[in-house]
């Protein structure tokens, strides 16, 4: 789960670039996007990402960051983000 605190006034632009550029590449590399939410009151963008493949998440994530496609985006997270909070979470089996 990733929570990004976005610079004032840049949330919509960040979300649009995420949709148009980041999501397609992540999916092409085998990642799954479990959902995304905007918390406008806190200027935050939250999304769930997972990878279930032969490599670990960290290995596949390194491949994403090193890819020519990611480099071509010319998208520096520091241009948009004030703070990031990346967490590894697990799904719980809720028995109601």
C-alpha positions in Angstrom: 0.0 0.0 0.0 1.4 3.3 -1.0 0.3 6.6 0.4 1.7 9.7 -1.2 1.3 13.2 0.2 1.2 15.4 -2.9 2.3 19.0 -3.3 -0.5 21.5 -2.9 -2.5 21.9 -6.1 -0.8 19.0 -7.9 -3.0 16.0 -6.9 -5.1 15.9 -10.1 -2.1 16.2 -12.3 -0.3 13.5 -10.3 -3.2 11.1 -10.5 -3.6 11.7 -14.3 0.1 10.9 -14.9 -0.2 7.8 -12.7 -3.2 6.6 -14.8 -1.7 7.4 -18.2 1.9 6.4 -17.6 2.6 4.5 -14.5 -0.3 2.0 -14.5 0.2 0.8 -18.0 3.9 0.1 -17.5 3.3 -1.6 -14.1 0.6 -3.8 -15.6 2.9 -4.7 -18.6 5.5 -5.8 -16.1 3.1 -8.1 -14.3 2.0 -5.9 -11.4 -1.6 -5.8 -10.2 -3.3 -2.6 -9.1 -5.8 -3.4 -6.4 -7.3 0.0 -6.1 -6.6 3.7 -5.8 -8.1 6.6 -3.7 -7.7 10.3 -3.5 -7.9 12.0 0.0 -8.4 15.6 -1.1 -8.6 16.9 2.5 -5.1 15.6 3.2 -3.7 16.0 -0.4 -3.0 12.3 -0.5 -3.1 9.6 -3.1 -3.3 6.0 -1.9 -3.0 2.9 -4.0 -2.5 -0.8 -3.7 0.0 -2.6 -5.8 1.1 -6.2 -5.8 3.2 -8.6 -7.8 2.7 -12.4 -7.9 5.4 -13.8 -10.2 8.7 -15.6 -10.2 10.7 -12.7 -8.7 10.1 -11.0 -5.4 8.2 -7.7 -5.4 11.4 -5.8 -4.7 13.2 -7.5 -7.6 10.4 -6.7 -10.0 10.1 -3.2 -8.7 13.8 -2.6 -9.4 13.2 -3.8 -13.0 10.4 -1.3 -13.3 12.6 1.6 -12.1 15.5 0.5 -14.4 13.3 0.1 -17.5 13.8 2.4 -20.5 10.0 3.1 -20.4 10.2 4.4 -16.9 13.2 6.6 -17.7 11.3 8.0 -20.8 8.5 9.2 -18.6 10.7 12.0 -17.3 8.7 11.8 -14.1 10.6 12.6 -10.9 8.6 11.8 -7.8 10.1 14.7 -6.0 8.3 17.1 -8.5 5.0 16.0 -7.1 5.4 14.3 -3.7 6.1 15.8 -0.3 6.1 12.4 1.5 5.7 8.8 0.7 4.6 5.9 2.9 5.1 2.5 1.4 3.8 -0.4 3.5 3.6 -4.2 2.9 0.1 -5.3 4.0 -1.7 -8.6 3.8 -5.3 -9.5 3.1 -7.2 -10.8 6.1 -9.8 -13.5 5.8 -12.8 -11.8 7.5 -15.2 -14.3 8.9 -18.4 -12.4 9.7 
